[in-house]
Amino acid sequence: MPTSFFRGNIQKACKALKGAENINHYRSLNSYLREIYGEKIYKLALDGGFTCPTRDGKLDTRGCIFCSGGSGDFAVPVGDNVNEAIEAAKGIVAEKGGRKFIAYFQSFSGTYAPIERLRALYSEIIEHLDIVALSIGTRPDCLPGEVISLLADLNRIKPVWVELGLQTIHESTAEYIRRGYPLAVFDDALRRLQAAGIMVIVHMILGLPGETPDMMVETARYIGRSGAEGIKFQLLHVLEGTDLAADYRNGLFQVLSLEEYIRVLEQCIEVIPADMVIHRLTGDGAKRNLIAPLWSADKKHVLNEINRAFDRDQVMQGRKA
Ligand code: SF4
């Protein structure tokens, strides 16, 4: 047999092995969804027209210090016609060829509205045949008992996920970012969601002003031990028009370099349980108003660098949990 035959096969085997290594470093959302549904599932980003208590004056009017408006830049507004919004959101992911979808409400606080409005909206959406799950981003202080029991009812029809924007366990940082609730509120909401059988995903931000890598790892460890099923890692973005941008321009803090981000991300991944689903390794910054860190605008490059570092450092989720 010609040497080129062996060389070709060895190259293929190496590529396959490299791919397998990437998969084994951590439990990704994609692999979790494939385990459950046997195919790729796409998210439909929808905007239910919500607000949140740190914006509407209930707690504050300024919003969280880093927030430029609810992180739903690409979401399709859902007006009176839910069907139309779902079809429009499908159109956005159409070229990827998905057949099954998760209806995802990321903008503002998706449980901060009158219960009748929430019931009407979510009940209609969850009945769509090609929607396999409903994912709602919200704050732990926007989950009164009647909302949790609505979510539990919906969860009996199809899986409901609740994404909680914790960001940090450190109260001094929480105060600086104007999160508006103490850690105990998160603990309580998580306990009540778990008692209702609802899957919880917790968001944390790496690189918040004043936080050392050890503090960030402490937050990841806390989330890992909380019993939540999933975690989303997000890099702190400094966005135009936010109060955070003013502090950044005044030199009050520095943002993470790509190398620093990857180093602390690796540490965080190793302290969370091996079966926790990692929904995101970094964020999708809105490029048009991104001030820093500018390296984060090239997401493909960032993910390549993360995967390269995971291979190099033999990162293994849960190794230090
Ligand atoms: S980050 Fe979330 S909770 Fe904070 S102001 Fe923005 S939408 Fe509201």
Boltz pocket constraint, residues with backbone or C-beta under 6 A from the ligand:
constraints:
  - pocket:
      binder: B
      contacts: [[A, 51], [A, 52], [A, 53], [A, 54], [A, 55], [A, 62], [A, 63], [A, 64], [A, 67], [A, 68], [A, 69], [A, 70], [A, 71], [A, 107], [A, 108], [A, 109], [A, 139], [A, 165], [A, 178], [A, 179]]
      max_distance: 6.0
